[in-house]
């Protein structure tokens, strides 16, 4: 289960990069703490990272960089907007993904993680095959087999709903909800000091439509707890009416943690 | 593309017939466009089912209707629960209006 390391200085960055074996896929996420789509992308990436086992030599390395603090690095990689993902292997940039499409990000990472053979000039020296063997994805499917695409999407959704113990799929973000139901549900979570991950379904139509089918639930917001659907605003309110401690196991009141959604 | 027009009456009728509902209240919260409703559904079929299962029953019964509108809320009670709440609140058991302002859904629907 890989996790994401925060790089906090230029030295840190250079040291990390130089320590990586040439076969490792370096996944660099540029973010800005004030940008809501970055919080969502962080959830997506940590879910993804947890699917990649830590191997020796490491097949993947996951780091995140505050694009504003470390602007030298951002400039070097032409980061003009966040969130921004850069995939590097053996010092070469393989691909970049700008924006918050969870689908594009996952797709790019999976393709390069399973495809350890680099392009043209870099040396392969047999490490490519070893790295590829670890991942069962095989070659990239170029024709769009709809059944396969759907299975893929459902697999991703299955992971996404478990990205955090409490996951809220909403319209907008906690600091800027785009619908009254989502706003109220965010308020309830805040009042109960619940620590949760969120996903803005307005920013990703594939998840928006796919989740309706996956969950067999026609509307948003959707609250998921421990990978299972609880329901929408009306159901959450009913659950709380029946049991005021319904969300207590997920609250952070005890340790005074700071959590998302202060508006 | 003519769709069956969704109205409070048609929803009420559908729920009564498909879920053997003994009491149904539908409130339009769309501010006029007829695309957002909240409901109170009382039916013995809800007995022994948790909140999610009850809502799924309603969703299944109104599958086509719900997919045609922008917003849907429901309160699902058994006849006993309904009586109890009416008694406790002096007759104020109503469709939920959470998330709405002045009886209308707040914010963008799409």
Interface residues (C-beta under 8 A of the other chain):
Chain A: X171 X172 X177 X178 X179 X180 X181 X182 X183 X184 X185 X216 X217 X218 X219 X229 X230 X231 X232 X233 X234 X235 X237 X238 X239 X242
Chain B: X51 X52 X55 X56 X59 X63 X66 X67 X71 X72 X73 X74 X75 X96 X98 X99 X100 X101 X105 X106 X107 X108 X109
